[in-house]
Amino acid sequence: MPYFIYKIHRSTGLAALEYITRFDAFPEAKRRAREMRAELPADSNCTVKMVFADSEEAAADLLAEKREPPILREWEK
């Protein structure tokens, strides 16, 4: 399965996904995602995410999925 890189724009509270590219190998995808994060200005309302999925559509679905915040245990506070 390939790795997909997306840029997530959060301008009005809604997340807009922008497909950037795909890689077949993890090291290349990781390197490109890190480069893109370093290029973002400090006041940017964008984030760069890498996701492992079967297809571009599946990757977008994973990124758009609403996730519950983790439950903090007493010892983690």
N, CA and C atoms as a LAMMPS dump frame, in Angstrom:
ITEM: TIMESTEP
0
ITEM: NUMBER OF ATOMS
231
ITEM: BOX BOUNDS ff ff ff
-5.0000000000000000e+02 5.0000000000000000e+02
-5.0000000000000000e+02 5.0000000000000000e+02
-5.0000000000000000e+02 5.0000000000000000e+02
ITEM: ATOMS id mol type element x y z
1 1 1 N 0.839 -1.183 0
2 1 2 C 0 0 0
3 1 3 C 0.883 1.246 0
4 2 1 N 0.464 2.257 -0.708
5 2 2 C 1.265 3.481 -0.792
6 2 3 C 1.005 4.445 0.364
7 3 1 N 1.875 5.423 0.461
8 3 2 C 1.769 6.507 1.443
9 3 3 C 1.335 7.765 0.7
10 4 1 N 0.352 8.454 1.224
11 4 2 C -0.168 9.662 0.604
12 4 3 C 0.137 10.855 1.495
13 5 1 N 0.479 11.979 0.873
14 5 2 C 0.729 13.212 1.614
15 5 3 C -0.347 14.219 1.253
16 6 1 N -0.936 14.786 2.29
17 6 2 C -1.984 15.789 2.132
18 6 3 C -1.627 17.042 2.921
19 7 1 N -2.083 18.169 2.426
20 7 2 C -2.004 19.42 3.16
21 7 3 C -3.424 19.713 3.635
22 8 1 N -3.582 19.989 4.92
23 8 2 C -4.893 20.254 5.503
24 8 3 C -4.985 21.735 5.822
25 9 1 N -5.925 22.413 5.191
26 9 2 C -6.153 23.841 5.404
27 9 3 C -7.286 23.999 6.401
28 10 1 N -7.059 24.738 7.469
29 10 2 C -8.078 24.968 8.489
30 10 3 C -8.342 26.466 8.595
31 11 1 N -9.003 27.021 7.602
32 11 2 C -9.212 28.471 7.576
33 11 3 C -10.473 28.904 8.306
34 12 1 N -11.574 28.222 8.128
35 12 2 C -12.83 28.654 8.74
36 12 3 C -13.362 27.616 9.723
37 13 1 N -12.494 26.844 10.306
38 13 2 C -12.923 25.795 11.206
39 13 3 C -13.191 24.488 10.489
40 14 1 N -13.425 24.56 9.198
41 14 2 C -13.614 23.364 8.394
42 14 3 C -12.285 22.976 7.76
43 15 1 N -12.017 21.703 7.72
44 15 2 C -10.761 21.237 7.148
45 15 3 C -10.94 20.947 5.666
46 16 1 N -10.068 21.528 4.856
47 16 2 C -10.062 21.269 3.418
48 16 3 C -8.798 20.48 3.098
49 17 1 N -8.969 19.322 2.496
50 17 2 C -7.831 18.463 2.17
51 17 3 C -7.313 18.768 0.774
52 18 1 N -6.003 18.885 0.67
53 18 2 C -5.35 19.102 -0.624
54 18 3 C -4.355 17.963 -0.846
55 19 1 N -4.63 17.13 -1.843
56 19 2 C -3.738 16.021 -2.172
57 19 3 C -2.444 16.579 -2.749
58 20 1 N -1.302 16.089 -2.253
59 20 2 C -0.005 16.547 -2.739
60 20 3 C 0.645 15.479 -3.624
61 21 1 N 0.947 14.324 -3.051
62 21 2 C 1.629 13.275 -3.81
63 21 3 C 1.514 11.938 -3.099
64 22 1 N 2.052 10.896 -3.731
65 22 2 C 2.082 9.568 -3.121
66 22 3 C 3.463 8.963 -3.286
67 23 1 N 3.809 8.086 -2.351
68 23 2 C 5.084 7.385 -2.376
69 23 3 C 4.829 5.91 -2.102
70 24 1 N 5.678 5.064 -2.653
71 24 2 C 5.563 3.626 -2.41
72 24 3 C 6.405 3.177 -1.222
73 25 1 N 7.373 3.988 -0.822
74 25 2 C 8.261 3.62 0.278
75 25 3 C 8.152 4.639 1.41
76 26 1 N 8.164 4.134 2.646
77 26 2 C 8.015 4.989 3.815
78 26 3 C 9.124 6.038 3.964
79 27 1 N 10.409 5.676 3.825
80 27 2 C 11.456 6.68 4.051
81 27 3 C 11.323 7.914 3.153
82 28 1 N 10.97 7.698 1.893
83 28 2 C 10.81 8.831 0.973
84 28 3 C 9.615 9.691 1.369
85 29 1 N 8.513 9.055 1.734
86 29 2 C 7.314 9.79 2.136
87 29 3 C 7.573 10.591 3.407
88 30 1 N 8.249 9.985 4.357
89 30 2 C 8.565 10.656 5.621
90 30 3 C 9.458 11.873 5.379
91 31 1 N 10.46 11.703 4.54
92 31 2 C 11.393 12.794 4.241
93 31 3 C 10.658 13.967 3.583
94 32 1 N 9.79 13.668 2.615
95 32 2 C 9.053 14.735 1.92
96 32 3 C 8.071 15.437 2.851
97 33 1 N 7.392 14.688 3.71
98 33 2 C 6.46 15.301 4.664
99 33 3 C 7.209 16.229 5.62
100 34 1 N 8.371 15.811 6.091
101 34 2 C 9.162 16.661 6.986
102 34 3 C 9.636 17.932 6.268
103 35 1 N 10.061 17.793 5.022
104 35 2 C 10.488 18.961 4.249
105 35 3 C 9.342 19.955 4.099
106 36 1 N 8.154 19.446 3.793
107 36 2 C 7 20.323 3.605
108 36 3 C 6.613 21.017 4.911
109 37 1 N 6.689 20.308 6.033
110 37 2 C 6.382 20.921 7.33
111 37 3 C 7.375 22.019 7.659
112 38 1 N 8.641 21.808 7.32
113 38 2 C 9.67 22.812 7.59
114 38 3 C 9.478 24.055 6.726
115 39 1 N 8.895 23.889 5.535
116 39 2 C 8.676 25.018 4.627
117 39 3 C 7.469 25.869 5.014
118 40 1 N 6.581 25.343 5.848
119 40 2 C 5.386 26.105 6.233
120 40 3 C 5.772 27.284 7.124
121 41 1 N 5.167 28.45 6.901
122 41 2 C 5.437 29.577 7.798
123 41 3 C 4.875 29.301 9.195
124 42 1 N 5.432 29.96 10.187
125 42 2 C 5.029 29.728 11.577
126 42 3 C 3.562 30.078 11.819
127 43 1 N 3.042 31.068 11.121
128 43 2 C 1.66 31.501 11.341
129 43 3 C 0.687 30.842 10.359
130 44 1 N 1.087 29.766 9.75
131 44 2 C 0.255 29.077 8.764
132 44 3 C -0.902 28.353 9.439
133 45 1 N -2.036 28.326 8.756
134 45 2 C -3.179 27.572 9.276
135 45 3 C -3.288 26.231 8.548
136 46 1 N -2.161 25.742 8.053
137 46 2 C -2.098 24.462 7.338
138 46 3 C -1.247 23.477 8.128
139 47 1 N -1.554 22.205 7.93
140 47 2 C -0.707 21.14 8.454
141 47 3 C -0.462 20.148 7.323
142 48 1 N 0.611 19.392 7.441
143 48 2 C 0.946 18.372 6.447
144 48 3 C 0.836 17.02 7.127
145 49 1 N 0.077 16.125 6.523
146 49 2 C -0.123 14.784 7.076
147 49 3 C 0.233 13.73 6.051
148 50 1 N 0.78 12.632 6.554
149 50 2 C 1.084 11.475 5.722
150 50 3 C 0.189 10.338 6.205
151 51 1 N -0.4 9.603 5.271
152 51 2 C -1.304 8.519 5.65
153 51 3 C -1.04 7.302 4.76
154 52 1 N -1.172 6.134 5.349
155 52 2 C -0.959 4.845 4.691
156 52 3 C -2.331 4.28 4.354
157 53 1 N -2.644 4.128 3.064
158 53 2 C -3.978 3.67 2.668
159 53 3 C -3.928 2.952 1.325
160 54 1 N -5.04 2.287 0.999
161 54 2 C -5.15 1.551 -0.266
162 54 3 C -5.226 2.474 -1.471
163 55 1 N -5.933 3.61 -1.313
164 55 2 C -6.148 4.516 -2.438
165 55 3 C -6.197 5.952 -1.949
166 56 1 N -6.214 6.869 -2.901
167 56 2 C -6.296 8.294 -2.567
168 56 3 C -7.61 8.6 -1.846
169 57 1 N -8.694 7.974 -2.267
170 57 2 C -10 8.198 -1.647
171 57 3 C -10.023 7.668 -0.21
172 58 1 N -9.436 6.504 0.003
173 58 2 C -9.377 5.92 1.349
174 58 3 C -8.532 6.789 2.272
175 59 1 N -7.447 7.346 1.743
176 59 2 C -6.592 8.23 2.541
177 59 3 C -7.354 9.485 2.944
178 60 1 N -8.089 10.073 2.004
179 60 2 C -8.88 11.27 2.314
180 60 3 C -9.948 10.956 3.353
181 61 1 N -10.575 9.788 3.255
182 61 2 C -11.583 9.388 4.244
183 61 3 C -10.966 9.253 5.636
184 62 1 N -9.78 8.666 5.717
185 62 2 C -9.109 8.527 7.012
186 62 3 C -8.788 9.877 7.629
187 63 1 N -8.34 10.811 6.809
188 63 2 C -7.99 12.135 7.327
189 63 3 C -9.216 12.954 7.719
190 64 1 N -10.331 12.724 7.051
191 64 2 C -11.55 13.481 7.34
192 64 3 C -12.343 12.883 8.498
193 65 1 N -11.973 11.702 8.932
194 65 2 C -12.683 11 9.996
195 65 3 C -12.579 11.758 11.316
196 66 1 N -13.696 11.897 12.007
197 66 2 C -13.718 12.554 13.316
198 66 3 C -13.198 11.573 14.354
199 67 1 N -12.185 11.991 15.103
200 67 2 C -11.571 11.117 16.098
201 67 3 C -11.814 11.668 17.49
202 68 1 N -12.128 10.787 18.407
203 68 2 C -12.347 11.178 19.795
204 68 3 C -10.999 11.49 20.45
205 69 1 N -10.968 12.507 21.331
206 69 2 C -9.712 12.785 22.032
207 69 3 C -9.362 11.629 22.973
208 70 1 N -8.09 11.383 23.177
209 70 2 C -7.703 10.272 24.05
210 70 3 C -8.095 10.542 25.497
211 71 1 N -8.373 9.49 26.229
212 71 2 C -8.715 9.606 27.643
213 71 3 C -7.414 9.646 28.433
214 72 1 N -7.239 10.689 29.232
215 72 2 C -6.038 10.8 30.051
216 72 3 C -6.215 9.991 31.333
217 73 1 N -5.264 9.205 31.64
218 73 2 C -5.26 8.445 32.888
219 73 3 C -4.688 9.333 33.996
220 74 1 N -4.923 8.984 35.225
221 74 2 C -4.471 9.786 36.365
222 74 3 C -2.961 10.017 36.332
223 75 1 N -2.19 8.995 35.968
224 75 2 C -0.741 9.097 35.964
225 75 3 C -0.206 9.882 34.754
226 76 1 N -1.06 10.192 33.78
227 76 2 C -0.617 10.924 32.604
228 76 3 C -0.799 12.433 32.738
229 77 1 N -1.475 12.869 33.789
230 77 2 C -1.757 14.302 33.97
231 77 3 C -0.545 15.062 34.416
